[in-house]
Amino acid sequence: MAPNFNNQDLVIVTKFILNLKVNDVVLLPIPKLGAVIKRIYFMDKNSIKVKGDNMDYDSPVYNKTYNKDEVIGKVIYKF
């Protein structure tokens, strides 16, 4: 998620305020990668699609649709 989020950044994530919308930054559990931070770019009633902020990087994470229930939390602050 560089340049907006980098290794060693600390973030506050909430699971209680999940009124998700496009452009929200969320934490998702990805097998073999662990929890990743990504930005929502598409939403419908029950699913989301995500992307990163680094347009030069392509990830298989971007090609999937995720159920909203899979979201660990919404990033509300970065240190």
C-alpha positions in Angstrom: 0.0 0.0 0.0 3.0 2.3 -0.4 3.2 5.2 -0.6 0.3 5.8 1.8 1.1 2.8 4.1 4.6 1.4 4.7 6.3 -1.4 6.7 6.5 -0.4 10.3 3.5 2.0 10.2 1.1 1.5 13.1 -2.6 1.6 12.4 -5.7 1.6 14.5 -8.3 -0.8 13.2 -11.9 -1.1 14.3 -14.4 -3.9 13.7 -17.2 -2.0 15.3 -17.6 0.7 12.7 -17.9 -1.3 9.6 -20.1 1.0 7.5 -17.9 0.2 4.6 -17.7 2.3 1.5 -15.5 2.7 -1.6 -12.1 4.1 -0.8 -12.1 2.7 2.8 -8.9 1.0 3.8 -9.6 -2.5 5.4 -7.7 -5.4 6.8 -8.3 -8.7 5.1 -7.0 -12.2 6.0 -5.2 -13.7 3.0 -4.0 -17.3 3.1 -0.2 -17.6 2.9 0.2 -13.8 3.4 -1.6 -13.1 6.7 -3.5 -9.9 7.3 -3.1 -7.3 4.5 -4.2 -3.7 4.2 -6.0 -2.9 1.0 -8.4 -0.2 -0.3 -12.0 -1.0 -1.4 -12.6 0.0 -5.0 -15.9 -1.8 -5.7 -18.8 -2.8 -3.4 -22.2 -4.4 -3.8 -24.6 -5.7 -1.1 -22.4 -8.6 0.2 -19.0 -8.4 -1.5 -16.0 -6.1 -2.1 -13.1 -5.9 -4.4 -9.8 -4.3 -3.3 -6.7 -2.8 -4.7 -3.4 -1.3 -3.4 -2.3 2.3 -3.6 0.9 1.4 -5.5 -0.2 1.3 -9.1 3.1 -0.3 -10.2 2.4 -3.4 -8.2 0.0 -6.1 -9.2 -1.2 -8.8 -6.8 -3.4 -11.8 -7.0 -5.3 -10.3 -4.1 -6.7 -7.8 -6.5 -8.3 -10.4 -8.8 -10.7 -11.8 -6.1 -14.0 -10.8 -4.7 -14.3 -10.9 -0.9 -17.3 -11.3 1.2 -17.8 -8.3 3.5 -17.8 -10.8 6.5 -14.1 -11.6 5.7 -13.1 -8.0 6.6 -11.1 -8.1 9.9 -11.6 -4.4 10.4 -11.5 -0.9 9.0 -8.4 1.3 9.3 -9.3 4.5 11.1 -5.9 6.0 11.9 -2.3 5.6 10.9 0.8 6.7 13.0 
